[in-house]
Amino acid sequence: MAEEIELKLALPETAHRAFLRHPLLKQAERLPTRKLVNVYYDTPDLALQRKGIALRTRRQGRGWLQTVKCAGTASGGLAVRPEWEQPYTGRFDFAGIGDPQVRALLERQRIQSHLEPAFETVFMRRTWRLSPAPGATVLLMLDRGWVEAGGRREAVSEIELELVQGRVSALFDLALAFMADLPLRPEILSKAERGYRLRLGAPPRPVKAAPSPLDAAQTPPEAFRSIAAACITQLQLNELGAREDDPEFIHQMRVALRRLRSALRIFRPVLPEGLEQAAVPPIRDLAGALGMARDWDVLAEDIVGPAHRAFSADARLAALAAAVGEARQQARAVAQQVLAAPGHAAALLDLNARLHQDGSAAAGESLVAFAARRLNRLHKKALALADAAQENDPASLHALRIGVKRLRYALEFFAPLHRARDVRDALEALTALQDALGALNDLSRAGALLAQCLDGNPGLREAVALTGGWHGQRHAVLRKLTLQGIGRLRKIERFWKA
């Protein structure tokens, strides 16, 4: 078995000439250009895709190769996955698959007898060999072509940096050097993933945070890298749909950034020097743009929308809804500009590079002991904020919401270290309180946002008053739920004691 370590970057068609003239290519060894025809196989019900297995044949010159790849880890464009490659003579042979579970699955009669072409990719590959650092060898490949499935075709234009030998940092150093001069972007989807999406005709869907990847055997620094990589993956997968009408994509991108910020705070004592200082500014800037778009989404859908629907014949509420909708579109346009800016792509790649910096993990405190210490700190902070919260003070309630959210994220991160029932009960209480506080915060912020839409129009001012009155009963219910939630917060037992 070989382990494939590659960094994938999307390259716009308009930037090909600039890429081919790049000074770094003049220092590289040019290898032959090849046309690669790849046919991916699966069962009619896509059993291999569900298991994270890609099976393909590749025509290379006069011969064919059989390749099996398994789902590995991928974030920020970097993918690490196991693969097995061998000659293909017209019949699949899985005897050489080193993973017994993968081999057993592929050799099942109901799998092997139903394999059929699922989609294909065809592209020209230009290849260069580079030595960016002593002891490091990297293959740089420019792929231009298409992926085709079910009569639909999608263009492929990307750069792959594959590590032959040396440290992973060599890939990032090269990528950042090219990115300084070219409009490159980290690519989260492999060609196989793009092929499956095209075959299914499935549009992007909002992606929630995945279950925590932690293992008690990890060191705290290793745990941080796992969590941060998962946050980056969630961010990138939702960015695929950020231009869609569904506001949930932007919401989930914000969740990914918040979780990443929480992870940086939780693991601060064990972070590499300079990582947090470098990571926070671009995260904060992106979160600000996405946050404004999300605020207008909430205002339109959860605050003005319900009142407008309740009084659909009221022209004042219709005018207010239209004004909010216009501001919403402007905020979304700003967010999309930030996402499209070269600085966002560079910051994402730089953060991923820092996460993969070479260095030994800190010895000493176990992950279980570290988690208990950090959870204790966050729990005490949340209780102190609950004691300080005032029913008629939005600022104190907002501070409590932040404290509860950080404790909740920490519990989600460290969940695999504890009994599932204990974690579930605690998270249920924290989530309910956070939701109630979040809804109260949305209502308290609504006034300032709505004021931006008035433009001296008395009819709009009356519509704002009507909207506030319509939400009065809801506000009372949320305050009651908040008081109940604070009571549950105080009853959470510290099951995470080391």
C-alpha positions in Angstrom: 0.0 0.0 0.0 1.1 3.5 -0.8 0.0 6.6 1.1 -0.9 9.4 -1.2 -0.2 12.9 0.2 -1.2 15.6 -2.1 -2.3 19.2 -2.1 -5.0 20.2 -4.6 -5.5 23.8 -5.9 -8.1 25.0 -8.3 -6.7 27.1 -11.1 -9.0 29.3 -13.3 -8.8 28.7 -17.0 -7.9 32.3 -17.5 -4.7 31.9 -15.4 -3.1 29.0 -17.3 -0.7 31.1 -19.3 0.5 32.9 -16.2 1.0 29.6 -14.4 3.1 28.2 -17.3 5.3 31.3 -17.2 5.9 31.1 -13.5 9.6 31.3 -12.5 9.3 28.2 -10.3 8.6 26.0 -13.4 11.8 27.2 -15.0 13.7 25.5 -12.2 11.7 22.3 -12.5 12.3 19.1 -14.4 9.7 18.8 -17.1 8.2 15.3 -17.5 6.2 13.9 -20.4 2.6 15.2 -20.9 0.0 12.4 -20.9 -3.6 12.1 -21.6 -5.3 10.2 -18.8 -8.7 8.5 -19.3 -10.1 7.3 -16.0 -13.2 5.1 -15.5 -14.7 4.9 -12.0 -16.7 1.9 -11.1 -19.4 1.2 -8.5 -22.6 -0.8 -8.0 -25.9 0.6 -9.2 -26.7 1.7 -5.7 -23.2 3.2 -5.2 -22.2 0.9 -2.4 -18.5 1.8 -2.7 -19.2 5.5 -2.4 -21.1 5.0 0.8 -18.0 3.2 2.2 -15.6 5.9 1.1 -13.9 3.7 -1.5 -13.0 4.8 -5.1 -12.3 2.1 -7.7 -11.0 3.2 -11.1 -9.2 2.0 -14.1 -6.8 4.4 -15.9 -5.6 4.2 -19.5 -2.0 5.3 -19.5 -0.3 4.9 -22.9 -1.1 1.5 -24.2 -1.7 -0.1 -20.8 -4.3 0.2 -18.0 -3.9 0.5 -14.3 -6.4 -0.5 -11.5 -6.4 1.8 -8.5 -8.3 1.6 -5.2 -8.4 4.6 -2.9 -10.0 4.9 0.5 -11.3 8.0 2.3 -8.5 9.5 4.3 -8.2 13.0 5.8 -8.7 16.2 3.8 -8.8 19.8 4.7 -7.5 23.0 3.2 -6.7 21.3 0.0 -4.4 18.7 1.6 -5.5 15.1 1.3 -3.9 12.0 2.8 -5.3 8.7 1.8 -4.2 5.1 1.3 -4.2 3.7 -2.3 -3.3 0.4 -4.0 -2.3 0.4 -7.7 -1.6 -2.5 -10.0 -1.8 -3.4 -13.7 -5.4 -4.0 -15.0 -5.8 -6.8 -17.6 -9.5 -6.6 -18.1 -10.6 -8.1 -14.8 -10.6 -6.7 -11.3 -8.1 -8.3 -8.9 -8.3 -7.3 -5.3 -5.9 -9.8 -3.8 -3.2 -7.2 -3.4 -5.3 -4.8 -1.2 -3.5 -4.6 2.1 -6.5 -3.6 4.2 -8.4 -6.8 5.0 -11.8 -5.0 5.4 -11.5 -3.2 2.2 -10.4 -6.3 0.3 -13.3 -8.4 1.8 -15.8 -5.7 0.8 -14.6 -5.5 -2.8 -14.5 -9.3 -3.1 -18.1 -9.8 -2.0 -20.0 -11.5 -4.7 -22.9 -9.0 -4.6 -20.3 -6.2 -5.0 -17.9 -7.6 -7.6 -20.7 -9.0 -9.8 -22.5 -5.7 -10.0 -19.6 -3.3 -10.7 -20.3 -1.0 -13.6 -18.9 2.3 -14.9 -20.2 5.2 -12.8 -18.5 8.1 -14.4 -15.2 9.0 -16.1 -12.6 11.7 -16.1 -10.5 12.7 -19.1 -7.7 15.2 -18.9 -4.3 16.2 -20.1 -1.7 16.1 -17.4 1.5 18.2 -17.6 4.0 17.2 -14.9 7.1 18.7 -13.4 9.5 17.4 -10.7 10.7 19.9 -8.2 13.1 19.8 -5.2 11.8 22.8 -3.1 14.0 21.9 -0.1 16.9 19.5 0.7 15.6 16.0 0.8 12.2 17.0 -0.6 10.8 15.9 -4.0 7.4 17.0 -5.2 5.5 16.2 -8.4 3.5 19.2 -9.7 0.7 18.3 -12.1 -1.5 20.5 -14.1 -4.7 18.8 -15.1 -7.1 20.2 -17.7 -10.1 18.3 -19.0 -13.5 17.2 -17.6 -15.4 14.8 -15.5 -18.5 13.3 -17.2 -21.5 11.4 -15.7 -25.0 10.7 -16.9 -24.6 12.9 -20.0 -23.4 15.8 -17.9 -19.9 17.3 -18.1 -18.0 19.6 -15.8 -14.6 21.2 -16.5 -11.5 20.2 -14.6 -8.7 22.8 -14.1 -6.5 22.2 -11.1 -3.0 21.8 -9.9 -1.9 18.8 -7.8 1.2 18.9 -5.6 2.1 15.3 -4.7 4.8 14.6 -2.1 7.3 12.0 -3.3 9.7 12.3 -0.4 10.3 14.8 2.4 8.1 16.8 4.7 4.6 17.9 4.1 5.7 21.5 4.7 7.3 21.3 1.2 3.9 21.1 -0.4 2.6 24.2 1.5 5.7 26.2 0.8 5.3 25.6 -2.9 1.6 26.2 -2.9 2.0 29.5 -1.1 4.8 30.6 -3.5 2.5 30.0 -6.5 -0.5 31.5 -4.7 1.5 34.8 -4.3 1.3 35.3 -8.0 -1.7 33.3 -9.2 -5.5 33.1 -8.3 -5.3 29.6 -6.8 -7.7 28.3 -4.3 -7.6 25.2 -2.1 -9.8 22.5 -3.6 -11.8 20.3 -1.1 -13.3 17.9 -3.6 -11.4 15.1 -5.3 -12.2 14.2 -8.9 -14.0 11.2 -7.7 -16.2 13.2 -5.4 -17.0 15.6 -8.2 -17.9 12.7 -10.4 -20.3 11.2 -7.9 -21.9 14.6 -7.4 -22.3 15.0 -11.1 -23.8 11.5 -11.5 -26.3 12.1 -8.7 -27.1 15.6 -10.0 -27.0 16.6 -6.4 -26.6 20.3 -5.6 -24.4 21.2 -2.6 -26.0 20.8 0.8 -25.3 22.5 4.0 -22.9 20.5 6.2 -23.1 20.5 9.9 -20.1 19.8 12.2 -19.0 16.2 12.1 -18.7 14.1 15.3 -15.5 14.7 17.2 -12.5 12.8 15.8 -10.7 12.6 19.1 -9.1 9.6 20.7 -8.0 9.3 24.3 -4.6 8.1 23.1 -3.9 11.4 21.3 -1.8 14.1 22.9 -3.5 17.6 23.3 -1.6 19.0 20.3 -2.6 16.1 18.2 -6.2 16.6 19.3 -6.2 20.2 18.4 -4.9 19.5 14.9 -7.7 16.9 14.4 -10.4 19.3 15.6 -9.0 22.3 13.6 -8.9 20.2 10.4 -12.5 19.1 10.9 -13.5 22.8 11.3 -11.7 23.8 8.1 -13.4 20.9 6.2 -16.8 22.1 7.4 -16.0 25.6 6.4 -14.9 24.6 2.9 -17.8 22.2 2.2 -20.3 24.9 3.0 -18.4 27.5 1.0 -19.3 25.3 -2.1 -22.9 26.5 -1.6 -22.3 30.0 -0.3 -23.7 31.5 -3.5 -26.9 29.5 -3.2 -30.1 31.1 -1.9 -30.1 28.8 1.2 -28.9 30.9 4.1 -27.9 27.7 6.0 -24.6 27.6 4.1 -23.4 30.9 5.5 -24.8 29.9 8.9 -22.7 26.6 8.9 -19.6 28.5 7.8 -20.1 30.8 10.8 -20.5 27.7 13.0 -17.2 26.3 11.6 -15.4 29.5 12.4 -16.8 29.7 15.9 -15.8 26.2 16.6 -12.3 26.9 15.3 -12.0 30.0 17.5 -13.2 28.0 20.5 -10.6 25.3 19.7 -7.9 27.9 19.6 -8.9 29.2 23.0 -9.3 25.7 24.6 -6.0 24.5 23.3 -4.1 27.7 23.8 -1.6 26.3 26.4 -0.4 23.7 23.8 -0.5 25.6 20.6 2.7 26.1 18.5 4.1 29.6 19.0 2.5 32.2 16.8 -0.3 30.0 15.5 -3.1 31.7 17.3 -1.8 35.2 16.5 -1.6 34.4 12.8 -4.9 32.5 12.6 -7.2 34.9 14.5 -7.2 38.1 12.3 -8.3 36.4 9.1 -10.9 34.3 11.0 -12.2 37.4 12.7 -12.5 39.3 9.4 -14.3 36.5 7.6 -16.6 35.9 10.6 -17.5 39.6 10.6 -18.6 39.5 6.9 -20.5 36.3 7.3 -22.0 37.5 10.6 -23.5 40.5 9.1 -25.0 38.5 6.3 -26.3 36.0 8.8 -27.8 38.8 11.0 -29.8 40.1 8.0 -30.9 36.5 7.1 -32.3 36.0 10.6 -33.9 39.4 10.6 -35.7 38.6 7.3 -36.7 35.1 8.0 -37.3 34.9 11.8 -38.3 38.4 12.8 -39.8 40.5 9.9 -41.0 37.5 7.9 -43.4 36.0 10.5 -44.9 39.4 11.2 -45.4 40.1 7.5 -47.0 36.7 7.0 -49.3 37.3 9.9 -50.5 40.6 8.4 -50.0 40.0 4.7 -52.4 42.7 3.7 -50.5 45.4 5.5 -48.6 47.5 3.0 -46.3 48.9 5.7 -45.0 45.5 6.6 -44.6 44.6 3.0 -42.5 47.7 2.5 -40.4 46.8 5.5 -39.9 43.3 4.3 -38.7 44.6 0.9 -36.2 47.1 2.6 -34.8 44.3 4.7 -34.5 42.0 1.7 -32.5 44.6 -0.1 -30.1 45.1 2.8 -29.9 41.3 3.1 -28.7 41.0 -0.5 -26.2 43.8 0.0 -24.7 42.0 3.0 -24.6 38.7 1.2 -22.8 40.4 -1.7 -20.1 41.7 0.7 -19.7 38.2 2.2 -19.3 36.7 -1.2 -16.7 39.3 -2.2 -14.7 38.4 1.0 -14.9 34.7 0.1 -13.8 35.4 -3.5 -10.8 37.6 -2.5 -7.3 36.1 -2.8 -6.6 36.9 0.8 -9.2 34.4 2.0 -7.7 31.5 0.0 -4.2 32.4 1.1 -5.3 32.6 4.8 -6.9 29.2 4.5 -3.8 27.6 3.0 -1.5 29.4 5.5 -3.6 28.1 8.5 -3.5 24.6 7.2 0.2 24.8 6.7 0.7 25.9 10.3 -1.5 23.0 11.4 0.9 20.6 9.6 4.1 22.1 10.8 6.7 19.5 11.8 7.4 19.1 15.5 7.1 16.5 18.2 3.9 16.5 20.3 4.2 17.9 23.8 4.8 15.1 26.3 3.3 15.1 29.8 -0.4 15.8 30.4 -2.8 13.3 29.0 -5.6 14.4 26.8 -8.1 13.2 29.4 -6.5 15.3 32.1 -6.1 18.3 29.8 -9.8 18.1 28.8 -10.9 17.9 32.4 -8.9 21.0 33.3 -10.2 23.0 30.4 -13.8 21.9 30.9 -13.7 22.8 34.6 -12.5 26.3 33.7 -15.2 26.8 31.1 -17.9 25.5 33.4 -16.9 27.8 36.2 -16.9 30.7 33.8 -20.4 29.9 32.5 -21.7 29.7 36.1 -20.1 33.0 36.9 -21.8 34.6 33.8 -25.1 33.0 34.8 -24.8 34.7 38.2 -24.0 38.0 36.6 -26.8 37.8 34.0 -29.6 40.3 34.4 -33.0 39.7 32.8 -33.3 43.2 31.3 -29.6 43.5 30.4 -29.0 42.2 26.8 -25.2 42.6 27.2 -25.0 40.3 30.2 -27.3 37.7 28.5 -25.1 37.9 25.4 -22.0 37.3 27.5 -23.7 34.3 29.1 -24.6 33.0 25.6 -21.0 33.1 24.6 -19.9 31.3 27.7 -22.5 28.6 27.3 -21.5 28.2 23.6 -17.8 27.8 24.4 -18.6 25.1 27.1 -20.9 23.3 24.6 -18.3 23.3 21.9 -15.7 22.0 24.3 -18.0 19.2 25.4 -18.6 18.3 21.8 -14.9 18.2 21.1 -14.1 16.0 24.1 -17.2 13.9 23.8 -15.3 10.7 22.8 -13.4 10.8 26.1 -16.6 10.4 28.3 -19.7 8.3 28.6 -22.1 9.1 25.8 -25.1 9.4 28.1 -23.4 12.0 30.3 -22.4 14.0 27.3 -25.8 13.8 25.7 -27.6 15.1 28.8 -25.2 18.0 29.3 -25.3 19.0 25.7 -29.1 18.9 25.6 -29.2 21.4 28.5 -26.5 23.7 27.0 -28.1 23.6 23.5 -31.5 24.6 24.8 -30.1 27.5 26.8 -27.9 28.6 24.0 -30.9 28.6 21.6 -33.0 30.6 23.9 -30.3 33.1 24.5 -29.6 33.3 20.8 -33.2 34.1 20.0 -33.2 36.8 22.6 -30.0 38.2 21.2 -31.5 38.2 17.7 -34.5 40.2 19.0 -32.3 42.7 20.8 -30.2 43.3 17.7 -33.2 43.6 15.4 -33.9 47.2 16.5 -30.5 48.5 15.4 -30.7 46.7 12.1 -34.3 47.8 11.4 -33.3 51.4 12.1 -31.0 51.2 9.1 -34.0 50.6 6.9 -36.3 53.5 8.1 -34.9 56.3 5.9 -37.2 58.7 7.6 -40.3 56.9 6.4 -43.1 57.0 9.0 -44.8 54.0 7.4 -41.6 51.9 8.0 -41.4 53.1 11.5 -44.9 52.0 12.2 -44.1 48.6 10.6 -41.1 48.2 13.0 -43.4 48.9 15.9 -45.9 46.3 14.7 -43.1 43.8 14.3 -41.9 44.4 17.8 -45.4 44.1 19.2 -46.0 40.8 17.3 -42.8 39.3 18.9 -43.8 40.5 22.5 -45.3 37.2 23.5 -42.4 35.2 22.0 -39.9 37.4 24.0 -41.7 36.5 27.2 -41.5 32.8 26.4 -37.8 33.1 25.6 -37.1 34.8 28.9 -38.9 32.0 30.7 -36.9 29.4 28.8 -33.7 31.2 29.6 -34.4 31.1 33.4 -35.2 27.4 33.1 -32.0 26.9 31.1 -29.8 28.7 33.7 -31.3 26.3 36.3 -30.3 23.3 34.3 -26.8 24.8 33.7 -26.3 24.9 37.5 -27.3 21.3 37.8 -24.8 19.9 35.3 -22.5 17.5 37.1 -18.8 17.6 36.3 -18.6 14.1 35.0 -15.3 15.0 33.2 -13.2 14.9 36.4 -9.8 13.4 35.6 
